[in-house]
Amino acid sequence: MRYLVSVVVACLFPAHMFAQQVSNINFGEIEILSTDSTSEYYFPILYKRFQEQDTTMTFKHYKFLYYGQAYSDQYNPVTVSETEKQFNEAFASENFSEAVTLGEAVLKEYAVNLGVVVKMFIAHQGLGDEDQVPVYIRQMSELITVIANSGDGE
């Protein structure tokens, strides 16, 4: 009898009443729209636009790009490719020409890599490449804004 009462009580109090919201991101919506090939937020389309340095992307596009990557086949947040290792070495030794070449290859493998985007900005700045610096500043600031707006920081 006690078991039956426990089951009834558990059914009367849905789990979502006790759930804690940990972010402002609707991951259900992100998954649906970033995997729907007819959606403007389809991850492969946003990924291509990001790689092409499309300046018409909005905050919402960046949000779906950043969080939608988790639902893509290429997503592997813990693996560092050999190209990225070489990029990091070239960057650390301030060989910015080589770093830029390698960084472009890394971003083709895994475009939404904020650390690489930041270093690409620094490398282009170090080379005095006035055309590319603003592109990477924009990508960097948009991704950081998306992350900063995901919760209340507590």
TADA-V516506 format. One record per run of one state. SS is the DSSP state (@ for helix, = for strand, . for the rest). FROM is the first residue (numbers start at 0). TO is the last residue. If there is no record, write none. Layout:
# TADA-V516506
ss->SS from->FROM to->TO
ss->SS from->FROM to->TO
This chain:
# TADA-V516506
ss->. from->0 to->0
ss->@ from->1 to->11
ss->. from->12 to->13
ss->@ from->14 to->16
ss->. from->17 to->25
ss->@ from->26 to->34
ss->. from->35 to->41
ss->@ from->42 to->50
ss->. from->51 to->57
ss->@ from->58 to->70
ss->. from->71 to->80
ss->@ from->81 to->91
ss->. from->92 to->94
ss->@ from->95 to->108
ss->. from->109 to->112
ss->@ from->113 to->126
ss->. from->127 to->128
ss->@ from->129 to->147
ss->. from->148 to->153
